[in-house]
């Protein structure tokens, strides 16, 4: 077996790979050891996942959804206390109350004195609507897309070799593994439902969806080319679509227009929002 990112032998690797990080609530969708080698697993956690998870959107969205990290702690949300013009971090204490302190690097004493000198004040915590279209976001989604493809093929004999040797995937796999500062791999991004929206399906109680994905194959409009494959991912209600074969979204945009802007995730499903 070889690693789907670096293509090196992953024999002896012991690390499981969470397709979506545990810090976003994923405890089920995991690649077994070998699909991502220990070296790439550690690198991706440090250089690809952490920049997204520790971004303003990453922390505030997890705070809003009350999703804890691997140590069982909910990250703080970052807001603003206008009276002292201080950025503040808001923590959810173990007893359910909120704890507020100045963000590291801010003047803590100035913030505390401002709080003590006023009986009333306003604290602003902007809602985490969507992450920016950034290098950190696109690399993070590219990582999930490669691993979602691997999970789809995991029980198919010979498909580890097929994915590793697929040259059409090299540009994306190298973007994840090595990065390319300055290149923001294009992603179609939009909110398709509220993060805390409830779903219903026949015979089940209402439930939330933290994350989901599927793979969309679109026949090329140019008959000389093969079909293009897009991974459609939703995390906390924000949909991300990325092309596995290259930094291009043209065929997907045509598909989206032809299907009245409907999400592919719900094009053929019976579940409904309430």
N, C-alpha and C positions, 0 to 999 in steps of 0.2 A: 504494500500500500504506500501511496505517496501523498504528500500534503497538497491540497488543492490550490494553495497560494505560492509556495516556494518550489514546488515540484520535487523536493528532496524526499528520500525515503523517510517515512514516519514510523518505521518499525521501532518499537520500544517506547513510543510516546504514550504518556499516561493521562494527559489532560483532556477532559471533555470540553467541548466548545458550545457555549450557549449562543444560538443563532441571534436571538435578541437578548441582551444582557439581563442577568438576574435583577439588576437594579431598576429595570423597567417592568418587573413582575413576571418574567418568564422562568418557569420551573419545569416546563414540559418539552419544549422543542430544543433538543440537544443533539449535537453530532458526537458519536462515540470517538474514543481516542484513535488517532491516526488520520482522520480526515483533515484535521488541522494539526500540524506538528506542535510540540511543546514550545519551540522557539517562536513560531508565528502566533501561537496562542498568547504568549506573554507580550509580544510586540503589539498585537492588535488591541489587547486590553489597555495597554499604556498609551499608545500613540493614536489609536483610531476611536476606541470607545470612550476613554476618559475625557478627551476634549469636548465631545458632544454631551456626555452626562454631566460634566462640571460647568457647562455653559449656563448663561442666565436662563435660557429656555429649558435646558435639561433639568436644572435644579427646581425651578418654579413649577414646571409641569408635574414633576414627581411629588412636590409638596402638595399641590392642588389635589392630586389623585391619592395622596397618602400611601405612596408606594415606597417601601423601605429598601435600603441597600442590602448587600450581603451580610452586613453586621447587624441588621435589624433596625437601623436608624433611618428616619425620614429626613432627607436633606432640608436645609433651611431655604426659605424663599427670600429673595432680595427685594427690598422696597425702598421708599424714600420718606424721611421725616422732614417736611418742608420747613418747619420752624427753625431748625438748626442747619438745614440744607445738608443733612447727613444721609448717606446710604446706610440702611439697616438690614440686618438679617433677622428673620422671624423663624423661631424654632417651635416645633410642637413638642411640649414636655410630656413626660410619661403619664402625668395625671390628666392630660387632655387640654391643659391651659397653654397659652402662647407665651413664649419668652422672647424678648426683643433686646438686641444689642447692636452697637455700631459694627458695620462691616469692617473686617480687617483692613487697616490702612486709613480708616477714617479717624477723626478726633473723638475718641470715646468720652473724654472728660467734657468736651463741649456739648456732646449729645446728652450726657447725663445731667449736666447743669440746666440745659434747656428743658428737659423733662421735669426736673425738680422745681423749676420756677414757674410752671404753668399747670393749672388744674385740668385744662382741656387741650387737645391737640388732634391733628389728623395724620394718619399714616396711609401712604399710598403703596399698594402692592399690585402692580399691573398684572392683568390676566395673561397667562401663557397661551397665546393664540396659535401661532405657528413659529417654527424655528426659522432662522434666516436662510436664504439661499447662499450657502457659504461652503468653503473648502471642507470644514469640519463636518457639516451636515452631509455633503455629497459622499465623502469618504466613508462615513458611518453607514449610510444607506447602501453603498456599493458592497461593503462587507456583508451586510445582511443578505443582499441579493445573491452573492456567490454561495453563501451557506444555505440559503433557501433552495437554490438549485440542487445542491448536494443532498439535502434532506429528501427532496422529491425523488432522487435517483438511488437512495441509499440501499434499497433492497434489490436493486437490479444488477445482476452479475455483470462484471466488467465495466461498470460505470464510474468507478473511481479513476480507472485508467482513461476512460473516454473524456472525463472532465479535465483531468490533468493535461492531456495531450491536445485538447481543443484549442487551436491557435486563435480562434475568434474570441476566446475569453482572455487572452493574454493581456490586452490593454487594460481591462478592468481589474484583473487579478494583480497586475503590477501597480495600479493606482492605489489599491488597498495595501499591498505589501511594502511598497517603497515610497508612495506618495509622489505628488508632483505639484509643489507649491505654485500657486498662480492659476492652476487649472481647476475650475469648479465644474466637475462633470455634471452636465445638465440633468435635472430632475424635475418632473412635473409634480408640483406640490399644491395641495389644497385641503381644506377641512371638509370632510364628508359627513361628519356627525359630531355632536358635542362629546367631549371626553367622558362625561358621566352619563351619557344617554343609555337608556335601557332597551334591550332587544327582547323579542318574544319569538318562540318557536312552538309548534304544536306539542302539547304534552309536557312543557317545561315552564318553570316559573321565570319571571323576568330576570335578565342577567346583563352584566356589563361586558364589553369586549375591550381588553387592554391592547391586543395586537392580533393581526391576522395577515395572511398574504396568499397570493396565487401567482401563477405564471401565465402570461398571455402571449400566444403565438399569432403573429400577424403576417399573412402572406405578403410578400413584397409586391408593390405596384409595378416594379421592374421585373419582368419575367426571367431576366438573366441572373437574378439574385435569389438567395434562399430567404426563407421566412425570417422575420426578426422576432426576437424573444425579449419580452419585457417582464420584469418582476414588479408586481403591484403589492405594496405594503401599506398597512394602516397601523399606526401606533397612537394611542390616545385620541383616536378620531381623525388624525391627520393622515392623508393618503400621499404616498410617495411612489412615483413610477420611474423606473430606470431601465435603460436599454443594456442588456448583457453584452451586446456585440460592438458597441461603440458609443461615443458621446453625441448621440443624435436622437431626437424625439419626433421627427417628422411623421413617420408612419403611425405612431401612437396618437398624435394630434389629429390625424385624418380619421383614425378609428374612433376617437372620442367624439368628434363632430358627427360621424355617421351614426353614433349610438346615443345621441341627444345628451352628451356629457354625463352619461350614467357610469358609475363606478363599475369596473369589471368584477370587483369583489361581490357585487350584488346583482349582477346581470341575470343570473339563473338560480337564485336562491329564494327560499320561501320565508326566511326570517324577516322580521319587520321591526322598525323603530317605533317606540311608544313615547 
